Amino acid sequence: MLPLEDIAFQLVALPPISSKRTEPWIAGVLQTVDAAWLVVDLADPACAEHLLAICTEPAQRRITLSDRWPDLSADSDTQRLLRK
């Protein structure tokens, strides 16, 4: 674990996600995490197709990759707790 203030980070390297072959246990790993980094090789001419496959494959297992943190609007319970 990598401690930073009151947060502990754990970096885990996973096998590639692709439309051809994705390890079945990756879905279980992704469902239990709070956040994930997605790394894409922008030098690869096919990176757009790879990104589409990376987002489509987990979606088939009801896992959504998003660039937004879930509901941190002013009306959310999290924000009300933080103000107390």
BELCOR-V299284 format. One record per backbone hydrogen bond with DSSP energy under -0.5 kcal/mol. CO is the residue of the C=O (numbers start at 0). NH is the residue of the N-H. E is the energy in kcal/mol with one decimal. If there is no record, write none. Layout:
# BELCOR-V299284
CO & NH & E
CO & NH & E
This chain:
# BELCOR-V299284
0 & 2 & -0.7
1 & 8 & -2.9
3 & 6 & -2.3
6 & 3 & -3.0
6 & 8 & -0.5
8 & 1 & -3.7
9 & 11 & -0.5
11 & 13 & -0.5
15 & 17 & -0.5
22 & 25 & -1.5
23 & 26 & -0.6
24 & 28 & -1.5
25 & 29 & -2.7
26 & 30 & -1.9
27 & 31 & -0.7
28 & 31 & -0.9
29 & 32 & -0.6
36 & 38 & -0.5
37 & 39 & -0.5
39 & 41 & -1.1
40 & 43 & -1.4
43 & 46 & -1.9
45 & 49 & -2.2
46 & 50 & -2.6
47 & 51 & -2.1
48 & 52 & -2.1
49 & 53 & -2.6
50 & 54 & -2.0
51 & 55 & -2.2
52 & 56 & -2.5
53 & 57 & -0.9
54 & 58 & -1.0
55 & 59 & -1.3
56 & 59 & -0.7
57 & 60 & -1.7
57 & 62 & -1.9
58 & 61 & -1.7
62 & 64 & -0.5
72 & 75 & -1.6
75 & 79 & -1.8
76 & 80 & -2.3
77 & 81 & -2.2
78 & 82 & -1.5
79 & 83 & -0.7
80 & 83 & -0.7
